[in-house]
Amino acid sequence: MTEGPHQHPRPDPEVAAALLERGLGRRAFVQAALTTGAVMAAGVAAASSASASGPGDVRMPGEVLQPGVGPIDGDVYLPSRTEEVLWGYLPRTTDAPVARVRSGQTITIDTVSHEGLLEDQGRDPVAWFAGKGVPREQVLDDAVAIAAGYARHLRDFDADGPHVVTGPVYVEGARPGDVLKIEPLSAMPRVPYGVISSRHGKGALAAQFAPDGGISAAEAMPQTPDGRSTKDPLRYGNVSVFTPVRAGRRGVPTAHLPAGTSGEVSWPLDPFAGLMAVATVGDATGLSDPLVNSIPPTLGGGNIDVKHLAVGSAFYVPVVAEGALFSTGDPHHSMGNGEVALTAMEGSLRITYRLTVCRPGAGDAPSVAFRYPFGETPDAWVPIGLSDPDGSRNGQLSDLDVASRRAVVNALDFLVTDLGMARDVAYAYLSAAADFEVSQVVDRTVGVHGLIPKAHFR
């Protein structure tokens, strides 16, 4: 943690938070903590180093990370400038880079969450977060600027992706046929809160699945009037749940929501970027061409939403364009497998990546990664399957069966080609000892990923 010039001895963070909450009451505690910075500076800032990986091992900066403020771990720093970000779309292979790095260099990127900025929330994060008790100084300046001044294309809430996408970053030496290895080295929450949203027409229990998709109208979510016919996003009836962060047990940064008669539900933060991409589309007609919509994951990664790709992991994607043209966004403070309500706990992050070019035949990238996204954690290999990985071409197939089959095929190909297993033996092993999980069911193109424990092969 980086400390400011006038630091004083801090109390035990859990004790301090408990005393504040008992004295003020929960509602007043949240507002007071946000106003004074207590969530980040008086408790949650007792955090681990940038090398940590896993829930509860979250490095908090001790202050709101406005652009250029606070610790910057990378060799290069890239803020999210209004005139450079894309809102709802990915960079094309022909777009000019906004930053450059050498292979193996690190870059720190200030990602911006879309929650609080979107049209159904008024496109005014200062006002929207004020309604949740957040003072102006706790709202990010770049988020405010993007919401008010984005003009690279005319936003269409019903068609555009929600994500604020930062990039592209040119990686020197990357060329078509290579793999870009993307390693998140640190992911610091820029603010001590997040938002979880459910929107009509999207999510596992969207109204469109009733009555023929396995649920009744009474079981659809959100249970609010669906005003999409008005064409006014403010009247759509979408639901966004503000989620504060404070110190939990042993000072671990923890998200908190009310749990009815149970009092409260809380869980540790596990931040990561849902969107990590290289440019793959060269025939898009403009910045807002559906072919580069940011919602569906693709062969270039994109909105992949695999929760295991957090600090300490590696994400491998095939390079299509000179320089790879890396971009990132959709920052999450935490996410459950499936992401069933539509979003994770969305919250802006300052993420430092190492970007490394891997050549064919060099042995420094999984063989599958030269044609398909592939993940790796310190403990497991993570083969990925997508239901329809060509972006928005020819519509989109949202079929978990297809995604799961592709994840299994990619797992088999890895075990056979990279680890030398016989294919029938590898198939049997996967059935007996590996896990396959639903990545997400909400991004039009749905995803499944496998977890192959490395310890099984030692």
Sequence and secondary structure as in RCSB ss.txt:
>XXXX:A:sequence
MTEGPHQHPRPDPEVAAALLERGLGRRAFVQAALTTGAVMAAGVAAASSASASGPGDVRMPGEVLQPGVGPIDGD
VYLPSRTEEVLWGYLPRTTDAPVARVRSGQTITIDTVSHEGLLEDQGRDPVAWFAGKGVPREQVLDDAVAIAAGY
ARHLRDFDADGPHVVTGPVYVEGARPGDVLKIEPLSAMPRVPYGVISSRHGKGALAAQFAPDGGISAAEAMPQTP
DGRSTKDPLRYGNVSVFTPVRAGRRGVPTAHLPAGTSGEVSWPLDPFAGLMAVATVGDATGLSDPLVNSIPPTLG
GGNIDVKHLAVGSAFYVPVVAEGALFSTGDPHHSMGNGEVALTAMEGSLRITYRLTVCRPGAGDAPSVAFRYPFG
ETPDAWVPIGLSDPDGSRNGQLSDLDVASRRAVVNALDFLVTDLGMARDVAYAYLSAAADFEVSQVVDRTVGVHG
LIPKAHFR
>XXXX:A:secstr
    TT      HHHHHHHHHHHH HHHHHHHHHHHTHHHHTTTT    TT  STT     SS   TT S   SS
EEE   TTT EESB   TTS  SEEEETT EEEEE    TTTSGGGTS HHHHHHTTT  GGGS HHHHHHHHH 
 SS   TTTS   EEEEEEEEET  TT EEEEEEEEEEESSSEEEEEE TT STT GGGTTTTS  GGG SS S 
  GGG  GGGS  EEEEEEEEE GGG EEEEEE GGG EEEEE   EEEEEEE   S  SSTT GGGBSSS BTT
EES   TT STT EEEEE  STT  EEEEEEEEE  TB TTS  EE  EEEEEEEEEE TTSSSS GGGGTS EE
E SSEEEEEEES  STTTT     HHHHHHHHHHHHHHHHHHTT   HHHHHHHHHHH EEEEEES SSS EEEE
EEEGGGG 
